[in-house]
Amino acid sequence: MQFKDLEWKDVVLDGVTVCSHCEINLCGVVKMEFRINHEPKEDKYYLYCFGKGSLRRLKPEKNDSIESAKNRAYRIYSDEMGRIRKAVDFLVAT
């Protein structure tokens, strides 16, 4: 399933994206938040996920690039939206 693209707000310093942020709010019911921070010592990007249920991650995920972190966030977002769609389809069918 294809869902809308995530809208990221990047903070760039000296040509390097040091952090990026994305929030999704669906009708005030479902809120998802993704944050990506650059760790210069390891040269890695840490993806933090906030929300309810399976969306929330207690530990950040390490990524080699900002694009791989954003792609990972989109996969998490797509999985969550797929679960929501199945739940809504079930409720509509019953």
VENJOBEL-V917656 format. One record per backbone hydrogen bond with DSSP energy under -0.5 kcal/mol. CO is the residue of the C=O (numbers start at 1). NH is the residue of the N-H. Records with the same first field share a line. If there is no record, write none. Layout:
CO = NH / NH
This chain:
1 = 3
6 = 8
8 = 10
9 = 21
10 = 12
11 = 18 / 19
13 = 16
16 = 13 / 18
18 = 38
19 = 11
20 = 36
21 = 9
22 = 34
24 = 32
25 = 27
26 = 29 / 30
29 = 31
30 = 26
32 = 24
33 = 50
34 = 22
35 = 48
36 = 20
37 = 46
38 = 40
39 = 43 / 44
44 = 39
45 = 47 / 63
46 = 37 / 48
47 = 61
48 = 35
49 = 57
50 = 33
52 = 55
53 = 56
61 = 47
63 = 45
65 = 69
66 = 70
67 = 71
68 = 72
69 = 73
70 = 74
71 = 75
72 = 76
73 = 77
74 = 78
75 = 79
76 = 80
77 = 81
78 = 82
79 = 83
80 = 84
81 = 85
82 = 86
83 = 87
84 = 88
85 = 89
86 = 90
87 = 91
88 = 92
89 = 93
90 = 94
